[in-house]
């Protein structure tokens, strides 16, 4: 794999690294009573799936999109697809629970139009670190163990898929309750403007390296450039152009954190015409050249 790209791991890739047997397509529940003492991922990577990470005991230092988090017992965090994940340190061993699932699995589960708003925390631009209370933790652990058991045994049960779907939805609702308690200001139902914003973010996530034209995104979303810019300014507080630039800068900062990459390689990866043009763009946005920024981070 080219060094200039951050590795993208599927659920299958992660399971191989963890020496875990696959449970089913689209969903894996990791619930191991063993204490983890060594970091299985010493490098930053992206995953193409959603994940919920819960620390049962011990302490974990993790970086998500360059933001540092410390998770201790009963803390959990929600990770969306394409988030850059870097496990920084495992302190004195931890016991961890992980639930990983694809977008397709979530859409096919028992999440319907009547309760879809309960799951808007997965599309939030905020990466929340939340905590369970004692009884919430006990209830969640019971459901995790049940989901894992049903997921492993699904082929042996007549209604295996249905049981998994309902148990999964119940788990997600438990998380949604905690999220709503901590983020009560979050709107319950997405407006058309918010739906357009999320569609834009999805397009941006997959195309920002090669497509930076506002017209491209407007055409894909079947709206005018003026309407798209106005909606994004109203909802996100930034214009489409600013959000496109933000995505490029975020990726540039992540790549600059890798000392094995040259500035030229990073410019190529981000599809700038040359290193000089990349340098001017970066300095205009950050206030420092790529090399100055890199030195300041070492």
Secondary structure as the mmCIF struct_conf table of DSSP 4:
data_model
#
loop_
_struct_conf.conf_type_id
_struct_conf.id
_struct_conf.beg_label_comp_id
_struct_conf.beg_label_asym_id
_struct_conf.beg_label_seq_id
_struct_conf.end_label_comp_id
_struct_conf.end_label_asym_id
_struct_conf.end_label_seq_id
TURN_TY1_P TURN_TY1_P1 UNK A 3 UNK A 4
BEND BEND1 UNK A 5 UNK A 5
STRN STRN1 UNK A 7 UNK A 9
HELX_RH_AL_P HELX_RH_AL_P1 UNK A 11 UNK A 18
TURN_TY1_P TURN_TY1_P2 UNK A 19 UNK A 19
STRN STRN2 UNK A 24 UNK A 24
TURN_TY1_P TURN_TY1_P3 UNK A 25 UNK A 26
STRN STRN3 UNK A 27 UNK A 31
BEND BEND2 UNK A 34 UNK A 34
HELX_LH_PP_P HELX_LH_PP_P1 UNK A 35 UNK A 35
STRN STRN4 UNK A 36 UNK A 36
BEND BEND3 UNK A 38 UNK A 38
BEND BEND4 UNK A 40 UNK A 40
BEND BEND5 UNK A 43 UNK A 43
STRN STRN5 UNK A 45 UNK A 47
BEND BEND6 UNK A 48 UNK A 49
STRN STRN6 UNK A 50 UNK A 64
TURN_TY1_P TURN_TY1_P4 UNK A 65 UNK A 66
STRN STRN7 UNK A 67 UNK A 72
TURN_TY1_P TURN_TY1_P5 UNK A 73 UNK A 74
STRN STRN8 UNK A 75 UNK A 79
TURN_TY1_P TURN_TY1_P6 UNK A 81 UNK A 82
STRN STRN9 UNK A 84 UNK A 101
HELX_RH_AL_P HELX_RH_AL_P2 UNK A 103 UNK A 108
BEND BEND7 UNK A 109 UNK A 110
TURN_TY1_P TURN_TY1_P7 UNK A 113 UNK A 115
HELX_RH_3T_P HELX_RH_3T_P1 UNK A 116 UNK A 122
BEND BEND8 UNK A 123 UNK A 123
BEND BEND9 UNK A 125 UNK A 126
STRN STRN10 UNK A 129 UNK A 131
HELX_RH_AL_P HELX_RH_AL_P3 UNK A 134 UNK A 152
TURN_TY1_P TURN_TY1_P8 UNK A 153 UNK A 153
HELX_RH_3T_P HELX_RH_3T_P2 UNK A 154 UNK A 156
BEND BEND10 UNK A 157 UNK A 157
TURN_TY1_P TURN_TY1_P9 UNK A 158 UNK A 159
HELX_RH_AL_P HELX_RH_AL_P4 UNK A 160 UNK A 182
TURN_TY1_P TURN_TY1_P10 UNK A 184 UNK A 185
BEND BEND11 UNK A 186 UNK A 186
BEND BEND12 UNK A 188 UNK A 189
HELX_RH_AL_P HELX_RH_AL_P5 UNK A 192 UNK A 207
TURN_TY1_P TURN_TY1_P11 UNK A 208 UNK A 210
HELX_RH_AL_P HELX_RH_AL_P6 UNK A 214 UNK A 221
TURN_TY1_P TURN_TY1_P12 UNK A 222 UNK A 222
BEND BEND13 UNK A 223 UNK A 223
HELX_RH_AL_P HELX_RH_AL_P7 UNK A 225 UNK A 236
BEND BEND14 UNK A 237 UNK A 238
HELX_RH_AL_P HELX_RH_AL_P8 UNK A 240 UNK A 256
TURN_TY1_P TURN_TY1_P13 UNK A 257 UNK A 257
TURN_TY1_P TURN_TY1_P14 UNK A 259 UNK A 260
BEND BEND15 UNK A 261 UNK A 261
HELX_RH_AL_P HELX_RH_AL_P9 UNK A 263 UNK A 269
TURN_TY1_P TURN_TY1_P15 UNK A 270 UNK A 271
BEND BEND16 UNK A 273 UNK A 274
HELX_RH_AL_P HELX_RH_AL_P10 UNK A 275 UNK A 286
BEND BEND17 UNK A 287 UNK A 288
HELX_RH_AL_P HELX_RH_AL_P11 UNK A 290 UNK A 297
#
